[in-house]
Amino acid sequence: MALRTAVQQSKILTFVVLGAFVWLLLTLFEVLSTIDFATGTATFVGQNALGGIAGVLVLTIVLGALVVLYSEITESDPAPQSWPPSEE
């Protein structure tokens, strides 16, 4: 079963993936707003800049994976060749 077929047959899956994307995007903005660059890497207890940067990096990778998944679902080319091949 192709991804496009799965999404067409399961509308709930589409809304769950869209909801996850929006939730991760809002979480990314929240993490960005709480990073305190003044602490630097002097302390590793509690929130620090290094932990915030790592969190932003992970959230960005997950959001990028969701964007790639969406682009694969909506892509129509390359389509499989028809069989038997037509002579042109």
C-alpha positions as a LaTeX table, in Angstrom:
\begin{tabular}{lrrr}
\hline
Residue & $x$ (\AA) & $y$ (\AA) & $z$ (\AA) \\
\hline
Met1 & 0.00 & 0.00 & 0.00 \\
Ala2 & 1.40 & 3.37 & $-0.98$ \\
Leu3 & 1.46 & 6.33 & 1.37 \\
Arg4 & $-1.03$ & 8.22 & $-0.77$ \\
Thr5 & $-3.49$ & 5.34 & $-0.66$ \\
Ala6 & $-3.12$ & 5.07 & 3.11 \\
Val7 & $-3.88$ & 8.75 & 3.60 \\
Gln8 & $-6.84$ & 8.64 & 1.22 \\
Gln9 & $-8.33$ & 5.68 & 3.08 \\
Ser10 & $-7.63$ & 7.00 & 6.58 \\
Lys11 & $-8.66$ & 10.62 & 7.06 \\
Ile12 & $-7.96$ & 10.29 & 10.81 \\
Leu13 & $-4.31$ & 9.57 & 10.01 \\
Thr14 & $-4.11$ & 12.80 & 8.04 \\
Phe15 & $-5.49$ & 14.86 & 10.93 \\
Val16 & $-3.22$ & 13.11 & 13.45 \\
Val17 & $-0.10$ & 13.85 & 11.38 \\
Leu18 & $-1.21$ & 17.45 & 10.82 \\
Gly19 & $-1.92$ & 17.85 & 14.55 \\
Ala20 & 1.48 & 16.40 & 15.43 \\
Phe21 & 3.14 & 18.86 & 13.04 \\
Val22 & 1.37 & 21.86 & 14.57 \\
Trp23 & 2.08 & 20.65 & 18.13 \\
Leu24 & 5.78 & 20.12 & 17.36 \\
Leu25 & 6.00 & 23.54 & 15.70 \\
Leu26 & 4.46 & 25.25 & 18.73 \\
Thr27 & 6.77 & 23.29 & 21.04 \\
Leu28 & 9.75 & 24.38 & 18.93 \\
Phe29 & 8.78 & 28.04 & 19.36 \\
Glu30 & 8.29 & 27.52 & 23.09 \\
Val31 & 11.74 & 25.95 & 23.45 \\
Leu32 & 13.28 & 28.78 & 21.44 \\
Ser33 & 11.69 & 31.35 & 23.72 \\
Thr34 & 12.95 & 29.67 & 26.91 \\
Ile35 & 16.60 & 29.32 & 25.90 \\
Asp36 & 18.78 & 31.47 & 28.14 \\
Phe37 & 22.01 & 32.06 & 26.26 \\
Ala38 & 23.47 & 33.88 & 29.28 \\
Thr39 & 23.88 & 30.58 & 31.14 \\
Gly40 & 25.92 & 29.07 & 28.34 \\
Thr41 & 27.35 & 25.69 & 29.24 \\
Ala42 & 28.58 & 26.62 & 32.72 \\
Thr43 & 26.03 & 24.44 & 34.46 \\
Phe44 & 24.43 & 21.22 & 33.33 \\
Val45 & 21.70 & 21.17 & 35.99 \\
Gly46 & 18.31 & 22.51 & 34.89 \\
Gln47 & 17.68 & 24.43 & 31.68 \\
Asn48 & 20.74 & 25.68 & 29.88 \\
Ala49 & 21.60 & 26.88 & 26.40 \\
Leu50 & 23.14 & 23.59 & 25.28 \\
Gly51 & 20.01 & 21.62 & 26.20 \\
Gly52 & 17.79 & 24.15 & 24.44 \\
Ile53 & 19.88 & 24.02 & 21.28 \\
Ala54 & 19.77 & 20.21 & 21.32 \\
Gly55 & 15.98 & 20.31 & 21.76 \\
Val56 & 15.57 & 22.75 & 18.88 \\
Leu57 & 17.77 & 20.56 & 16.69 \\
Val58 & 15.75 & 17.41 & 17.44 \\
Leu59 & 12.41 & 19.18 & 16.90 \\
Thr60 & 13.68 & 20.63 & 13.60 \\
Ile61 & 14.70 & 17.16 & 12.39 \\
Val62 & 11.30 & 15.69 & 13.28 \\
Leu63 & 9.47 & 18.57 & 11.57 \\
Gly64 & 11.69 & 18.12 & 8.51 \\
Ala65 & 10.80 & 14.42 & 8.43 \\
Leu66 & 7.09 & 15.30 & 8.50 \\
Val67 & 7.57 & 17.78 & 5.63 \\
Val68 & 9.40 & 15.13 & 3.58 \\
Leu69 & 6.63 & 12.63 & 4.34 \\
Tyr70 & 4.01 & 15.11 & 3.14 \\
Ser71 & 5.99 & 15.89 & $-0.02$ \\
Glu72 & 6.27 & 12.16 & $-0.78$ \\
Ile73 & 2.54 & 11.70 & $-0.35$ \\
Thr74 & 1.64 & 14.53 & $-2.72$ \\
Glu75 & 4.25 & 13.70 & $-5.37$ \\
Ser76 & 2.84 & 12.22 & $-8.55$ \\
Asp77 & 6.11 & 11.63 & $-10.42$ \\
Pro78 & 7.91 & 9.39 & $-11.02$ \\
Ala79 & 4.93 & 7.22 & $-11.74$ \\
Pro80 & 5.33 & 3.56 & $-12.64$ \\
Gln81 & 5.70 & 2.82 & $-16.31$ \\
Ser82 & 2.68 & 1.29 & $-18.01$ \\
Trp83 & 2.94 & $-2.33$ & $-18.98$ \\
Pro84 & 3.36 & $-3.36$ & $-21.71$ \\
Pro85 & 5.45 & $-0.41$ & $-22.85$ \\
Ser86 & 3.95 & 1.55 & $-25.69$ \\
Glu87 & 6.03 & 2.02 & $-28.79$ \\
Glu88 & 6.52 & 5.62 & $-29.76$ \\
\hline
\end{tabular}
